[in-house]
Amino acid sequence: MKHSKAYPYLKALFDGLKEAAPNWAKAPAVFLSSLGEQLIKQGEEENKQLESEIKSIPEKELCEFVKSYGYDQKNDIKQICNTVKNIPDILQTVKKGFANSHEEHEEFKRLLLEKQPPVNFYKYIPASISTFTGRENDLTELHKLLEEKGAVLLLNGLGGTGKTSVALEYVKRNRDNYNSIIWLNYLDSFESSFLICNEFFGFKGTGKEVYDSIIKELSVYDGNNLLIIDNFHDIKEITPLRNLLSRLPNFKILITSREEIPYDFVITQTLDSLPHDDAVKLFSTHYKKPYDSEILKNLFELIGYHTLTIELVAKTLRTSMKMVTLKDIYNIFKDKKFDKLEGEYEAHLDYKDRAFQINTYLEEVFKISDIPEEQINILKQFAVLPAVEIDEEIIPGMLCGDKSLYHSFRDNILGLINAGWLIHTEKGIKCHQVIQQLIIKNEKPAYENAKQVVNYICGQLYAEPGENPLDKARWIEFAVPLLENLGEENEQLAALSNNLALIYKDLGDLKQALKFTEKSLKINEKILPADHPSLATSYNNLALIYKDLGDLEQALKFAEKDAGISEKILPVDHPSLATSYNNLALIYLDLGDLEKALEYKLKSLAIEEKVFDDNHPQLGSSYNNLAQIYQDLGNLDQALKFTEKSLKIREKILPADHPDLATSYNNLAQIYQDLGDLDQALKFTEKSFKIREKILPPDHPSLAESYNNLALIYRDLGDLEQALKFSEKSLKIKEKILPADHPSLATSYNNLALIYKDLGDLDQALKFSLKDVAICEKKLPENHPDRIIAYNTITFIYRALGNNEKAVEYENKSGTNHSNK
């Protein structure tokens, strides 16, 4: 590497790209836009020199150089090396002058992309079935519809007809036709489903912020791209599906589902019975012995040429110890009676009747198979998990636990794979969803069968101190079906539900966090003593969720329950008791009861200063919270003192772009603003804003706070145009991410009302002031400071409008006399 003059140039280029777009190797459009900007900055002479040298770099050296930037995936390294080798050609594109014209930026990007090898996103695509048989006409039709028709194609059919297998085979055959292919196993929403992919992108923030960041990243993908949504089952998500379509203009969307989607923007392809020749081929793939073709044909007609049933019948004939014959199975099926059906299969049966009939036949195959009890126990474990491939490396820990038993455990798994009840791919082992439902119905898996699985997933969802809880999101798809399929009530399932709720809370999905915290509490209240510490934990978590939701009365109720138990069972200097007091302080602060807030914050801090080191991050947070209370009390000297103590700790232990540092700078700015030192206030607000702008998504609530604070400072400085600009930016974010009656929105409406009043636009001022008052009266107590401020603001506006009757009405509500103002 030392012999190439190009390396210093490449190092500067890579350093700039790494800072501008950390995931540039995985998002070609983003990378190339950044690359173009970097190359444009170089002089003509440098570019000429680079052109003559860069293609001569030995591939091995180039790979080592790329690895030094933290890229260790072979595909990533290959792609990056290809891009670097193409830089001379890209430079020629830059010289054409497109980069210098803002109007032609898209054309410039298109030309750059032509120089870049296609990037395929394969990491989350399940392995295709190696023995895929038939369905050639379906694959041809699928390709035709995707190429010629609308952007959304639904592959519809009964469970077990092979929808997922067809989609996988289509990907296998057509991957070179797409710049990127993304596969989602649908969970309970598109947002949750995309979060599993965030390991690839590495975005930070709440669940909604990460989802929006991923979609924004994908929206710049050019060329021909494909998004596959497997096992879509929630028709209520049709509006998010429309939004997804509009936000991803260069993606075609392929959906597999048993459900119909009766909307005109969705093209439907129904995957029905296998053609006879394909059915025979599939059967013969798994059963090599001679058979009676006429009996086989009759059996196919009876089962409606159902793909999964054909495969399981063939494998059962191959592996069953009962010496069962094809004729035996046909007669068993033929003798089955149905409430609505008699005789053989009829083509006109409706969807539910056919599904019921097929499930009945599969139950008979299950009985004939005579599966050993130890294998049934393994199936019970797979049945309560999602129908996705599970990495073989984690199966011993997740399902077996005891390493000494794993050899026999593995033999039983191989037996189930051979018999068709489990599927083995190059990416892991899975159980078909139809088989899962059969096991749940007939074998009724209980907690005792899945105890090891529950303990394992519960542990995976727990975030140790210092761990990023957002990295745990991948385990959501395992936890949700566990809790849905195991209806029992015990402490470990309560813990699983609680840990899942905490991940949802960290992801910003408060609705799901509330659901699973309440589920955990319901179990704990039923099975535990009234003063059990797990109950205190549930109450604490509920309090924090309700606080974030703006329901302060419920938050206070559960925080007091938590503190009541903690005071009863914990030592007086226990850190958990400090947490309980701290949460009470924050809720009382939001309620406007500053004396109570100060009381509990001082009780919390007394414990923390006793048990933590001087530079412990918890002390940094506590000093910050205490400063906020002092500031609201008007004790600015104490507020400044504790904010500076908090900042001193954080500047010592945190990286320069940590969000907690941004919070400290922001709080320090607010205190200086209250002290009237607007220059210092602006200085620290801008320091806070620069960190947040660098690390946070564009619609993060902390950015809304920064915009709001900048607006307030500019208003105090008399720059009303800047104040209006930043206040509107703050409001735009809040209206997007918060409930319509959230108290934080009321604050923004009040600020806008005051700015418009100062600008002389009293109609706009009144409009926002009325919105402010409506929320405050709905969500805040009568004596809350923000409610009184809202009344004061609207009183001023009505008086300025000459409506003294209304002015007096709100003046009386505020309990303040403004007659001389």
Buried (B, 14 or more C-beta within 10 A) or exposed (E): BEEBEBBEBBBEBBEBBBEBBBEBBBBBBBBBBBBBBBBEEBEEEEBEBBBEBBBEBEEEBBBEBBEEBEBEEEBBBBBBBBBBBBBBBBBEBBEEEBBEEEEBBEEBBBBBBEBBEBBBBEEBBBBBBEEBBBBEEBBEEBBEBBEEEBBBBBBBBBBBBBBBBBBBBBBEEBBEEBBBBBBBBBBBBBBBBBBBBBEBBEBBBBBBBBBBBBBBBBBBBBBBBBBBBBBBEBEEBBEBBBEBBEEBEBBBBBBBBBBEBEEEEBBBBEBBBBBEEBBBEBBBBBBEEEBEEEBBEBBBBBBBBBBBBBBBBBBBBBBBEEEBBBBBBBEBBEEEEEEEBEEEBEEEBEEEBBBBBBBBBBBBBBEBBEBEEEBBBBBBBBBBBBBBBBEBEEBBBBBBBEEEEBEEBBEBBEBBBEBBBBBBBEBBBBBBBBBBBBBBEBBEBBBEBBBBBBBBBBEBBBBEEEEEBBEBBBBBBBBBBBBEBBEEBBBBBBBBBBBBBBBBBBBBBBEBBBBBBBBBBBBBBEBBEEEBEBBBBBBBBBBBBBBBBBBBEBBBBBBBBBBBBBBEBBEEEBBBBBBBBBBBBBBBBBBBBBEBBBBBBBBBBEBBBEEBEEEBBBBBBBBBBBBBBBBBBEBBEBBBBBBBBBBBBBBEEBEEEBBBBBBBBBBBBBBBBBBEEBEBBBBBBBBBBBBBBEBBBEBBBBBBBBBBBBBBBBBBBEEBEBBBBBBBBBBEBBBEBBBEEBBBBBBBBBBBBBBBBBBEEBEBBBBBBBBBBBBBBEBBEEEBEBBBBBBBBBBBBBBBBEEEEBBBBBBEBBEEEBEEE
